[in-house]
Every structure is written in structure tokens, then in C-alpha cells.
Amino acid sequence: MAVRNFELTEPQTTRLPVVELAPKRREVRRSKQRYALVGALAVAVPFFAALIALGVAH
């Protein structure tokens, strides 16, 4: 089992956390639309590939 020795003699700096701006409504909407498109393609492509494979095998 490894034991780590932390140096606690250094003063702790009290920095303010970095605050990021919330995304704009337009950016959120585009992101949702992009993920919806990717999800729809992830379902549709294998479905149509299976239809083509069944058509060829028939």
C-alpha cells in the first residue's frame, strides 16, 4: 500500500473559482438539434442497412 506525504507548510491561496458564462439559448438549441440528428441517424442507418440486407438475401 502506498502512502503519500503531502506538504502542508505552504499557505493555501484563496482563489476565486473560474466562472464560465452559461451557453446562449441559440447554442443550446443547436446542440440539442445536433444530438437529435446524430441519434436519429444512429437508429435509421442500421435499420435501412438491415432492410437492404434482407432485400438482397430474399
PDB file of N, H, CA, C and O in Angstrom:
ATOM      1  N   MET A   1       0.850  -1.174   0.000  1.00  0.00           N
ATOM      2  CA  MET A   1       0.000   0.000   0.000  1.00  0.00           C
ATOM      3  C   MET A   1       0.899   1.241   0.000  1.00  0.00           C
ATOM      4  O   MET A   1       1.814   1.340   0.817  1.00  0.00           O
ATOM      5  N   ALA A   2       0.653   2.153  -0.878  1.00  0.00           N
ATOM      6  H   ALA A   2      -0.091   2.072  -1.542  1.00  0.00           H
ATOM      7  CA  ALA A   2       1.462   3.365  -0.989  1.00  0.00           C
ATOM      8  C   ALA A   2       0.908   4.449  -0.075  1.00  0.00           C
ATOM      9  O   ALA A   2      -0.304   4.606   0.072  1.00  0.00           O
ATOM     10  N   VAL A   3       1.812   5.179   0.525  1.00  0.00           N
ATOM     11  H   VAL A   3       2.797   5.051   0.406  1.00  0.00           H
ATOM     12  CA  VAL A   3       1.427   6.292   1.396  1.00  0.00           C
ATOM     13  C   VAL A   3       2.034   7.550   0.806  1.00  0.00           C
ATOM     14  O   VAL A   3       3.221   7.586   0.482  1.00  0.00           O
ATOM     15  N   ARG A   4       1.232   8.561   0.671  1.00  0.00           N
ATOM     16  H   ARG A   4       0.267   8.532   0.934  1.00  0.00           H
ATOM     17  CA  ARG A   4       1.712   9.827   0.110  1.00  0.00           C
ATOM     18  C   ARG A   4       1.898  10.839   1.230  1.00  0.00           C
ATOM     19  O   ARG A   4       1.060  10.949   2.125  1.00  0.00           O
ATOM     20  N   ASN A   5       2.984  11.564   1.177  1.00  0.00           N
ATOM     21  H   ASN A   5       3.665  11.474   0.451  1.00  0.00           H
ATOM     22  CA  ASN A   5       3.292  12.585   2.163  1.00  0.00           C
ATOM     23  C   ASN A   5       3.019  13.942   1.522  1.00  0.00           C
ATOM     24  O   ASN A   5       3.712  14.337   0.585  1.00  0.00           O
ATOM     25  N   PHE A   6       2.022  14.649   2.016  1.00  0.00           N
ATOM     26  H   PHE A   6       1.458  14.328   2.777  1.00  0.00           H
ATOM     27  CA  PHE A   6       1.665  15.950   1.460  1.00  0.00           C
ATOM     28  C   PHE A   6       2.350  17.047   2.253  1.00  0.00           C
ATOM     29  O   PHE A   6       2.424  16.995   3.481  1.00  0.00           O
ATOM     30  N   GLU A   7       2.837  18.018   1.548  1.00  0.00           N
ATOM     31  H   GLU A   7       2.777  18.060   0.551  1.00  0.00           H
ATOM     32  CA  GLU A   7       3.480  19.164   2.182  1.00  0.00           C
ATOM     33  C   GLU A   7       2.393  20.159   2.556  1.00  0.00           C
ATOM     34  O   GLU A   7       1.743  20.737   1.686  1.00  0.00           O
ATOM     35  N   LEU A   8       2.200  20.355   3.852  1.00  0.00           N
ATOM     36  H   LEU A   8       2.728  19.886   4.560  1.00  0.00           H
ATOM     37  CA  LEU A   8       1.140  21.237   4.319  1.00  0.00           C
ATOM     38  C   LEU A   8       1.667  22.565   4.838  1.00  0.00           C
ATOM     39  O   LEU A   8       0.903  23.364   5.379  1.00  0.00           O
ATOM     40  N   THR A   9       2.962  22.811   4.682  1.00  0.00           N
ATOM     41  H   THR A   9       3.583  22.162   4.242  1.00  0.00           H
ATOM     42  CA  THR A   9       3.514  24.054   5.208  1.00  0.00           C
ATOM     43  C   THR A   9       3.276  25.240   4.287  1.00  0.00           C
ATOM     44  O   THR A   9       3.409  26.388   4.710  1.00  0.00           O
ATOM     45  N   GLU A  10       2.920  24.973   3.016  1.00  0.00           N
ATOM     46  H   GLU A  10       2.812  24.040   2.673  1.00  0.00           H
ATOM     47  CA  GLU A  10       2.669  26.069   2.096  1.00  0.00           C
ATOM     48  C   GLU A  10       1.318  26.706   2.412  1.00  0.00           C
ATOM     49  O   GLU A  10       0.348  26.003   2.700  1.00  0.00           O
ATOM     50  N   PRO A  11       1.255  28.030   2.358  1.00  0.00           N
ATOM     51  CA  PRO A  11      -0.031  28.686   2.631  1.00  0.00           C
ATOM     52  C   PRO A  11      -1.038  28.384   1.522  1.00  0.00           C
ATOM     53  O   PRO A  11      -0.704  28.372   0.338  1.00  0.00           O
ATOM     54  N   GLN A  12      -2.225  28.152   1.923  1.00  0.00           N
ATOM     55  H   GLN A  12      -2.497  28.162   2.885  1.00  0.00           H
ATOM     56  CA  GLN A  12      -3.284  27.877   0.950  1.00  0.00           C
ATOM     57  C   GLN A  12      -3.767  29.202   0.379  1.00  0.00           C
ATOM     58  O   GLN A  12      -4.128  30.118   1.117  1.00  0.00           O
ATOM     59  N   THR A  13      -3.768  29.286  -0.936  1.00  0.00           N
ATOM     60  H   THR A  13      -3.475  28.541  -1.535  1.00  0.00           H
ATOM     61  CA  THR A  13      -4.247  30.513  -1.569  1.00  0.00           C
ATOM     62  C   THR A  13      -5.755  30.420  -1.736  1.00  0.00           C
ATOM     63  O   THR A  13      -6.291  29.369  -2.086  1.00  0.00           O
ATOM     64  N   THR A  14      -6.418  31.508  -1.487  1.00  0.00           N
ATOM     65  H   THR A  14      -5.983  32.362  -1.202  1.00  0.00           H
ATOM     66  CA  THR A  14      -7.872  31.539  -1.642  1.00  0.00           C
ATOM     67  C   THR A  14      -8.188  32.217  -2.957  1.00  0.00           C
ATOM     68  O   THR A  14      -8.421  33.424  -3.014  1.00  0.00           O
ATOM     69  N   ARG A  15      -8.194  31.431  -4.000  1.00  0.00           N
ATOM     70  H   ARG A  15      -8.006  30.450  -3.955  1.00  0.00           H
ATOM     71  CA  ARG A  15      -8.523  31.959  -5.326  1.00  0.00           C
ATOM     72  C   ARG A  15     -10.009  31.800  -5.566  1.00  0.00           C
ATOM     73  O   ARG A  15     -10.652  30.864  -5.090  1.00  0.00           O
ATOM     74  N   LEU A  16     -10.519  32.736  -6.313  1.00  0.00           N
ATOM     75  H   LEU A  16      -9.997  33.496  -6.699  1.00  0.00           H
ATOM     76  CA  LEU A  16     -11.915  32.606  -6.717  1.00  0.00           C
ATOM     77  C   LEU A  16     -11.999  31.591  -7.851  1.00  0.00           C
ATOM     78  O   LEU A  16     -11.143  31.581  -8.735  1.00  0.00           O
ATOM     79  N   PRO A  17     -13.004  30.751  -7.837  1.00  0.00           N
ATOM     80  CA  PRO A  17     -13.128  29.786  -8.932  1.00  0.00           C
ATOM     81  C   PRO A  17     -13.444  30.504 -10.247  1.00  0.00           C
ATOM     82  O   PRO A  17     -14.083  31.556 -10.270  1.00  0.00           O
ATOM     83  N   VAL A  18     -12.985  29.910 -11.315  1.00  0.00           N
ATOM     84  H   VAL A  18     -12.466  29.055 -11.296  1.00  0.00           H
ATOM     85  CA  VAL A  18     -13.236  30.480 -12.637  1.00  0.00           C
ATOM     86  C   VAL A  18     -14.708  30.254 -12.977  1.00  0.00           C
ATOM     87  O   VAL A  18     -15.205  29.128 -12.945  1.00  0.00           O
ATOM     88  N   VAL A  19     -15.373  31.323 -13.296  1.00  0.00           N
ATOM     89  H   VAL A  19     -14.969  32.237 -13.322  1.00  0.00           H
ATOM     90  CA  VAL A  19     -16.794  31.254 -13.617  1.00  0.00           C
ATOM     91  C   VAL A  19     -16.944  31.381 -15.122  1.00  0.00           C
ATOM     92  O   VAL A  19     -16.473  32.342 -15.729  1.00  0.00           O
ATOM     93  N   GLU A  20     -17.605  30.402 -15.711  1.00  0.00           N
ATOM     94  H   GLU A  20     -17.987  29.621 -15.217  1.00  0.00           H
ATOM     95  CA  GLU A  20     -17.841  30.446 -17.152  1.00  0.00           C
ATOM     96  C   GLU A  20     -19.270  30.908 -17.410  1.00  0.00           C
ATOM     97  O   GLU A  20     -20.181  30.633 -16.630  1.00  0.00           O
ATOM     98  N   LEU A  21     -19.442  31.605 -18.505  1.00  0.00           N
ATOM     99  H   LEU A  21     -18.702  31.829 -19.139  1.00  0.00           H
ATOM    100  CA  LEU A  21     -20.767  32.077 -18.860  1.00  0.00           C
ATOM    101  C   LEU A  21     -21.638  30.904 -19.292  1.00  0.00           C
ATOM    102  O   LEU A  21     -21.161  29.940 -19.891  1.00  0.00           O
ATOM    103  N   ALA A  22     -22.901  31.006 -18.982  1.00  0.00           N
ATOM    104  H   ALA A  22     -23.288  31.789 -18.496  1.00  0.00           H
ATOM    105  CA  ALA A  22     -23.840  29.983 -19.419  1.00  0.00           C
ATOM    106  C   ALA A  22     -23.989  30.068 -20.934  1.00  0.00           C
ATOM    107  O   ALA A  22     -23.924  31.159 -21.501  1.00  0.00           O
ATOM    108  N   PRO A  23     -24.188  28.927 -21.595  1.00  0.00           N
ATOM    109  CA  PRO A  23     -24.340  28.975 -23.055  1.00  0.00           C
ATOM    110  C   PRO A  23     -25.604  29.735 -23.453  1.00  0.00           C
ATOM    111  O   PRO A  23     -26.612  29.731 -22.748  1.00  0.00           O
ATOM    112  N   LYS A  24     -25.510  30.365 -24.575  1.00  0.00           N
ATOM    113  H   LYS A  24     -24.690  30.369 -25.148  1.00  0.00           H
ATOM    114  CA  LYS A  24     -26.656  31.120 -25.091  1.00  0.00           C
ATOM    115  C   LYS A  24     -27.762  30.172 -25.535  1.00  0.00           C
ATOM    116  O   LYS A  24     -27.511  29.001 -25.821  1.00  0.00           O
ATOM    117  N   ARG A  25     -28.968  30.678 -25.591  1.00  0.00           N
ATOM    118  H   ARG A  25     -29.172  31.630 -25.359  1.00  0.00           H
ATOM    119  CA  ARG A  25     -30.108  29.846 -26.000  1.00  0.00           C
ATOM    120  C   ARG A  25     -29.903  29.258 -27.388  1.00  0.00           C
ATOM    121  O   ARG A  25     -30.246  28.103 -27.640  1.00  0.00           O
ATOM    122  N   ARG A  26     -29.347  30.053 -28.276  1.00  0.00           N
ATOM    123  H   ARG A  26     -29.068  30.992 -28.071  1.00  0.00           H
ATOM    124  CA  ARG A  26     -29.107  29.591 -29.645  1.00  0.00           C
ATOM    125  C   ARG A  26     -28.130  28.420 -29.651  1.00  0.00           C
ATOM    126  O   ARG A  26     -28.323  27.448 -30.381  1.00  0.00           O
ATOM    127  N   GLU A  27     -27.072  28.516 -28.830  1.00  0.00           N
ATOM    128  H   GLU A  27     -26.916  29.305 -28.236  1.00  0.00           H
ATOM    129  CA  GLU A  27     -26.090  27.439 -28.753  1.00  0.00           C
ATOM    130  C   GLU A  27     -26.699  26.169 -28.170  1.00  0.00           C
ATOM    131  O   GLU A  27     -26.404  25.065 -28.627  1.00  0.00           O
ATOM    132  N   VAL A  28     -27.540  26.328 -27.172  1.00  0.00           N
ATOM    133  H   VAL A  28     -27.780  27.224 -26.800  1.00  0.00           H
ATOM    134  CA  VAL A  28     -28.199  25.163 -26.562  1.00  0.00           C
ATOM    135  C   VAL A  28     -29.120  24.496 -27.574  1.00  0.00           C
ATOM    136  O   VAL A  28     -29.150  23.270 -27.677  1.00  0.00           O
ATOM    137  N   ARG A  29     -29.871  25.301 -28.319  1.00  0.00           N
ATOM    138  H   ARG A  29     -29.846  26.298 -28.235  1.00  0.00           H
ATOM    139  CA  ARG A  29     -30.789  24.756 -29.318  1.00  0.00           C
ATOM    140  C   ARG A  29     -30.021  24.019 -30.415  1.00  0.00           C
ATOM    141  O   ARG A  29     -30.421  22.931 -30.827  1.00  0.00           O
ATOM    142  N   ARG A  30     -28.931  24.600 -30.884  1.00  0.00           N
ATOM    143  H   ARG A  30     -28.605  25.485 -30.549  1.00  0.00           H
ATOM    144  CA  ARG A  30     -28.122  23.942 -31.923  1.00  0.00           C
ATOM    145  C   ARG A  30     -27.540  22.635 -31.416  1.00  0.00           C
ATOM    146  O   ARG A  30     -27.486  21.641 -32.140  1.00  0.00           O
ATOM    147  N   SER A  31     -27.109  22.647 -30.175  1.00  0.00           N
ATOM    148  H   SER A  31     -27.153  23.454 -29.586  1.00  0.00           H
ATOM    149  CA  SER A  31     -26.544  21.432 -29.592  1.00  0.00           C
ATOM    150  C   SER A  31     -27.606  20.339 -29.495  1.00  0.00           C
ATOM    151  O   SER A  31     -27.335  19.180 -29.809  1.00  0.00           O
ATOM    152  N   LYS A  32     -28.805  20.702 -29.064  1.00  0.00           N
ATOM    153  H   LYS A  32     -29.025  21.643 -28.809  1.00  0.00           H
ATOM    154  CA  LYS A  32     -29.894  19.721 -28.976  1.00  0.00           C
ATOM    155  C   LYS A  32     -30.255  19.191 -30.355  1.00  0.00           C
ATOM    156  O   LYS A  32     -30.483  17.993 -30.525  1.00  0.00           O
ATOM    157  N   GLN A  33     -30.308  20.080 -31.340  1.00  0.00           N
ATOM    158  H   GLN A  33     -30.123  21.054 -31.202  1.00  0.00           H
ATOM    159  CA  GLN A  33     -30.632  19.648 -32.697  1.00  0.00           C
ATOM    160  C   GLN A  33     -29.557  18.724 -33.253  1.00  0.00           C
ATOM    161  O   GLN A  33     -29.862  17.744 -33.934  1.00  0.00           O
ATOM    162  N   ARG A  34     -28.305  19.036 -32.963  1.00  0.00           N
ATOM    163  H   ARG A  34     -28.056  19.832 -32.410  1.00  0.00           H
ATOM    164  CA  ARG A  34     -27.198  18.207 -33.445  1.00  0.00           C
ATOM    165  C   ARG A  34     -27.273  16.803 -32.835  1.00  0.00           C
ATOM    166  O   ARG A  34     -27.130  15.804 -33.541  1.00  0.00           O
ATOM    167  N   TYR A  35     -27.496  16.737 -31.526  1.00  0.00           N
ATOM    168  H   TYR A  35     -27.612  17.548 -30.952  1.00  0.00           H
ATOM    169  CA  TYR A  35     -27.583  15.424 -30.879  1.00  0.00           C
ATOM    170  C   TYR A  35     -28.831  14.665 -31.316  1.00  0.00           C
ATOM    171  O   TYR A  35     -28.806  13.437 -31.396  1.00  0.00           O
ATOM    172  N   ALA A  36     -29.923  15.374 -31.601  1.00  0.00           N
ATOM    173  H   ALA A  36     -29.943  16.372 -31.536  1.00  0.00           H
ATOM    174  CA  ALA A  36     -31.124  14.712 -32.105  1.00  0.00           C
ATOM    175  C   ALA A  36     -30.861  14.118 -33.482  1.00  0.00           C
ATOM    176  O   ALA A  36     -31.303  13.006 -33.770  1.00  0.00           O
ATOM    177  N   LEU A  37     -30.158  14.834 -34.323  1.00  0.00           N
ATOM    178  H   LEU A  37     -29.798  15.737 -34.089  1.00  0.00           H
ATOM    179  CA  LEU A  37     -29.817  14.333 -35.656  1.00  0.00           C
ATOM    180  C   LEU A  37     -28.893  13.120 -35.565  1.00  0.00           C
ATOM    181  O   LEU A  37     -29.097  12.128 -36.265  1.00  0.00           O
ATOM    182  N   VAL A  38     -27.892  13.199 -34.716  1.00  0.00           N
ATOM    183  H   VAL A  38     -27.727  14.005 -34.147  1.00  0.00           H
ATOM    184  CA  VAL A  38     -26.975  12.069 -34.554  1.00  0.00           C
ATOM    185  C   VAL A  38     -27.734  10.853 -34.029  1.00  0.00           C
ATOM    186  O   VAL A  38     -27.504   9.735 -34.491  1.00  0.00           O
ATOM    187  N   GLY A  39     -28.629  11.060 -33.075  1.00  0.00           N
ATOM    188  H   GLY A  39     -28.815  11.968 -32.700  1.00  0.00           H
ATOM    189  CA  GLY A  39     -29.424   9.955 -32.545  1.00  0.00           C
ATOM    190  C   GLY A  39     -30.329   9.345 -33.599  1.00  0.00           C
ATOM    191  O   GLY A  39     -30.446   8.123 -33.684  1.00  0.00           O
ATOM    192  N   ALA A  40     -30.965  10.179 -34.397  1.00  0.00           N
ATOM    193  H   ALA A  40     -30.869  11.172 -34.328  1.00  0.00           H
ATOM    194  CA  ALA A  40     -31.849   9.676 -35.450  1.00  0.00           C
ATOM    195  C   ALA A  40     -31.051   8.882 -36.490  1.00  0.00           C
ATOM    196  O   ALA A  40     -31.505   7.838 -36.957  1.00  0.00           O
ATOM    197  N   LEU A  41     -29.884   9.370 -36.843  1.00  0.00           N
ATOM    198  H   LEU A  41     -29.516  10.219 -36.463  1.00  0.00           H
ATOM    199  CA  LEU A  41     -29.047   8.643 -37.800  1.00  0.00           C
ATOM    200  C   LEU A  41     -28.539   7.330 -37.206  1.00  0.00           C
ATOM    201  O   LEU A  41     -28.410   6.333 -37.917  1.00  0.00           O
ATOM    202  N   ALA A  42     -28.252   7.330 -35.912  1.00  0.00           N
ATOM    203  H   ALA A  42     -28.356   8.139 -35.334  1.00  0.00           H
ATOM    204  CA  ALA A  42     -27.768   6.111 -35.260  1.00  0.00           C
ATOM    205  C   ALA A  42     -28.837   5.023 -35.275  1.00  0.00           C
ATOM    206  O   ALA A  42     -28.507   3.838 -35.248  1.00  0.00           O
ATOM    207  N   VAL A  43     -30.092   5.400 -35.316  1.00  0.00           N
ATOM    208  H   VAL A  43     -30.360   6.363 -35.338  1.00  0.00           H
ATOM    209  CA  VAL A  43     -31.180   4.416 -35.379  1.00  0.00           C
ATOM    210  C   VAL A  43     -31.522   4.092 -36.831  1.00  0.00           C
ATOM    211  O   VAL A  43     -31.752   2.930 -37.167  1.00  0.00           O
ATOM    212  N   ALA A  44     -31.558   5.098 -37.686  1.00  0.00           N
ATOM    213  H   ALA A  44     -31.371   6.041 -37.413  1.00  0.00           H
ATOM    214  CA  ALA A  44     -32.027   4.913 -39.053  1.00  0.00           C
ATOM    215  C   ALA A  44     -31.036   4.149 -39.932  1.00  0.00           C
ATOM    216  O   ALA A  44     -31.451   3.308 -40.729  1.00  0.00           O
ATOM    217  N   VAL A  45     -29.768   4.417 -39.807  1.00  0.00           N
ATOM    218  H   VAL A  45     -29.431   5.100 -39.159  1.00  0.00           H
ATOM    219  CA  VAL A  45     -28.783   3.790 -40.683  1.00  0.00           C
ATOM    220  C   VAL A  45     -28.771   2.267 -40.528  1.00  0.00           C
ATOM    221  O   VAL A  45     -28.835   1.570 -41.541  1.00  0.00           O
ATOM    222  N   PRO A  46     -28.692   1.716 -39.314  1.00  0.00           N
ATOM    223  CA  PRO A  46     -28.735   0.255 -39.205  1.00  0.00           C
ATOM    224  C   PRO A  46     -30.078  -0.334 -39.671  1.00  0.00           C
ATOM    225  O   PRO A  46     -30.115  -1.440 -40.210  1.00  0.00           O
ATOM    226  N   PHE A  47     -31.170   0.401 -39.466  1.00  0.00           N
ATOM    227  H   PHE A  47     -31.140   1.300 -39.028  1.00  0.00           H
ATOM    228  CA  PHE A  47     -32.478  -0.073 -39.904  1.00  0.00           C
ATOM    229  C   PHE A  47     -32.510  -0.222 -41.421  1.00  0.00           C
ATOM    230  O   PHE A  47     -32.917  -1.260 -41.941  1.00  0.00           O
ATOM    231  N   PHE A  48     -32.081   0.813 -42.119  1.00  0.00           N
ATOM    232  H   PHE A  48     -31.751   1.657 -41.696  1.00  0.00           H
ATOM    233  CA  PHE A  48     -32.089   0.738 -43.583  1.00  0.00           C
ATOM    234  C   PHE A  48     -31.063  -0.263 -44.107  1.00  0.00           C
ATOM    235  O   PHE A  48     -31.288  -0.899 -45.137  1.00  0.00           O
ATOM    236  N   ALA A  49     -29.942  -0.407 -43.409  1.00  0.00           N
ATOM    237  H   ALA A  49     -29.759   0.109 -42.572  1.00  0.00           H
ATOM    238  CA  ALA A  49     -28.961  -1.402 -43.808  1.00  0.00           C
ATOM    239  C   ALA A  49     -29.550  -2.819 -43.674  1.00  0.00           C
ATOM    240  O   ALA A  49     -29.307  -3.685 -44.515  1.00  0.00           O
ATOM    241  N   ALA A  50     -30.321  -3.032 -42.608  1.00  0.00           N
ATOM    242  H   ALA A  50     -30.518  -2.329 -41.925  1.00  0.00           H
ATOM    243  CA  ALA A  50     -30.964  -4.343 -42.428  1.00  0.00           C
ATOM    244  C   ALA A  50     -32.012  -4.578 -43.514  1.00  0.00           C
ATOM    245  O   ALA A  50     -32.137  -5.698 -44.010  1.00  0.00           O
ATOM    246  N   LEU A  51     -32.763  -3.552 -43.890  1.00  0.00           N
ATOM    247  H   LEU A  51     -32.661  -2.642 -43.487  1.00  0.00           H
ATOM    248  CA  LEU A  51     -33.753  -3.690 -44.957  1.00  0.00           C
ATOM    249  C   LEU A  51     -33.083  -4.044 -46.269  1.00  0.00           C
ATOM    250  O   LEU A  51     -33.576  -4.893 -47.012  1.00  0.00           O
ATOM    251  N   ILE A  52     -31.965  -3.402 -46.558  1.00  0.00           N
ATOM    252  H   ILE A  52     -31.565  -2.713 -45.954  1.00  0.00           H
ATOM    253  CA  ILE A  52     -31.243  -3.690 -47.794  1.00  0.00           C
ATOM    254  C   ILE A  52     -30.688  -5.116 -47.760  1.00  0.00           C
ATOM    255  O   ILE A  52     -30.750  -5.832 -48.759  1.00  0.00           O
ATOM    256  N   ALA A  53     -30.148  -5.523 -46.611  1.00  0.00           N
ATOM    257  H   ALA A  53     -30.098  -4.941 -45.800  1.00  0.00           H
ATOM    258  CA  ALA A  53     -29.600  -6.872 -46.492  1.00  0.00           C
ATOM    259  C   ALA A  53     -30.695  -7.920 -46.655  1.00  0.00           C
ATOM    260  O   ALA A  53     -30.475  -8.946 -47.298  1.00  0.00           O
ATOM    261  N   LEU A  54     -31.867  -7.675 -46.080  1.00  0.00           N
ATOM    262  H   LEU A  54     -32.045  -6.842 -45.557  1.00  0.00           H
ATOM    263  CA  LEU A  54     -32.981  -8.599 -46.245  1.00  0.00           C
ATOM    264  C   LEU A  54     -33.468  -8.636 -47.683  1.00  0.00           C
ATOM    265  O   LEU A  54     -33.839  -9.694 -48.190  1.00  0.00           O
ATOM    266  N   GLY A  55     -33.466  -7.487 -48.338  1.00  0.00           N
ATOM    267  H   GLY A  55     -33.164  -6.628 -47.926  1.00  0.00           H
ATOM    268  CA  GLY A  55     -33.893  -7.429 -49.741  1.00  0.00           C
ATOM    269  C   GLY A  55     -32.929  -8.178 -50.640  1.00  0.00           C
ATOM    270  O   GLY A  55     -33.360  -8.854 -51.574  1.00  0.00           O
ATOM    271  N   VAL A  56     -31.643  -8.076 -50.383  1.00  0.00           N
ATOM    272  H   VAL A  56     -31.292  -7.527 -49.624  1.00  0.00           H
ATOM    273  CA  VAL A  56     -30.640  -8.758 -51.191  1.00  0.00           C
ATOM    274  C   VAL A  56     -30.721 -10.260 -50.943  1.00  0.00           C
ATOM    275  O   VAL A  56     -30.590 -11.050 -51.878  1.00  0.00           O
ATOM    276  N   ALA A  57     -30.936 -10.661 -49.688  1.00  0.00           N
ATOM    277  H   ALA A  57     -31.043 -10.019 -48.929  1.00  0.00           H
ATOM    278  CA  ALA A  57     -30.961 -12.079 -49.336  1.00  0.00           C
ATOM    279  C   ALA A  57     -32.252 -12.746 -49.809  1.00  0.00           C
ATOM    280  O   ALA A  57     -32.301 -13.965 -49.977  1.00  0.00           O
ATOM    281  N   HIS A  58     -33.271 -11.962 -50.017  1.00  0.00           N
ATOM    282  H   HIS A  58     -33.231 -10.973 -49.881  1.00  0.00           H
ATOM    283  CA  HIS A  58     -34.552 -12.544 -50.431  1.00  0.00           C
ATOM    284  C   HIS A  58     -34.512 -12.838 -51.891  1.00  0.00           C
ATOM    285  O   HIS A  58     -35.492 -13.333 -52.448  1.00  0.00           O
TER     286      HIS A  58
END
